[in-house]
Amino acid sequence: MVINVALRDQPYLPLYVQDFMTDENLAECSAAANGVFIRTMCLMHKSENYGIILLKQKDKQCDDQTMNFAIKLNMHLPYERGIIYDALNELIEQKVLRIDGDQLIQKRMVKDSILSQKRSVSGKKGAQKKSSKGNDFALANEKAKYKQNTENEIEDENEYEIDINIYSFIEKYLCRTLSPIDYEVIDLWKKDYDEEKIRLAIKETALNRTTNLKYTQAILENWKNKTIDEIKNSKNRLSKNSSTLATVERLKEAGELK
């Protein structure tokens, strides 16, 4: 498990308010469970393994693992043990939290930690390349050196984007957390479209300042019979494509697209 000191040392907890407020699974939980969840996330923010609370041997007081976590959290939360226990059962049942062995996990926080770590590594690689090349060229070659470094940075970014999975890629470009329904839609795309085509469609979606996957769906349907090279080389971008725009306008009229 990646230990992400950068996230852990931040004085604030990254919280995607819109996603939090519209999370259908969390909405099924009681007010008490929501309160326990928020405070548990604060503890997870300061955990050694970001997004995870680890149950140590001394914390295992009974055979019920959920109760063991309730006992541990009871030392840090302003709630009675029974309230914490019931809340954890709700949150686990609704898949807001999950228990994996001796770990209580909040998946979104763990994904943020891994993504942050990859970005950090990618940034260091780019900085090292620029630094090593900067010592080898004279001032007269500064212009050529700048161009080469820029190309390297783009190459690093592309390698990084390929490295992260499609779900993290989409969250990165749309700047929001994916919902369970979003995951189902993306899984269907993966069966029908090449992943690179999906990534290009997501970039187009972001460029057109929307985060709705129905917009992306319209793009993919318009690109269905096009090759990747045709899409990349096309002069008729989405904003000029009447077919896609017509689909988008129908979605807007139906109230399905903001």
Sequence and secondary structure as in RCSB ss.txt:
>XXXX:A:sequence
MVINVALRDQPYLPLYVQDFMTDENLAECSAAANGVFIRTMCLMHKSENYGIILLKQKDKQCDDQTMNFAIKLNM
HLPYERGIIYDALNELIEQKVLRIDGDQLIQKRMVKDSILSQKRSVSGKKGAQKKSSKGNDFALANEKAKYKQNT
ENEIEDENEYEIDINIYSFIEKYLCRTLSPIDYEVIDLWKKDYDEEKIRLAIKETALNRTTNLKYTQAILENWKN
KTIDEIKNSKNRLSKNSSTLATVERLKEAGELK
>XXXX:A:secstr
    HHHHT SS    HHHHHT HHHHTS HHHHHHHHHHHHHHHTSSSTTEEE  GGG  SS HHHHHHHHHHT
TSSS HHHHHHHHHHHHHTTSSEEETTEEE HHHHHHHHHHHHHHHHHHHHHHHHHHHHTTS GGGHHHHHHHHH
HHHHHHHHHHHHHS HHHHHHHHHTS   HHHHHHHHHHHHHS HHHHHHHHHHHHHTT   HHHHHHHHHHTTT
  HHHHHH SS GGG HHHHHHHHHHHHTTS  
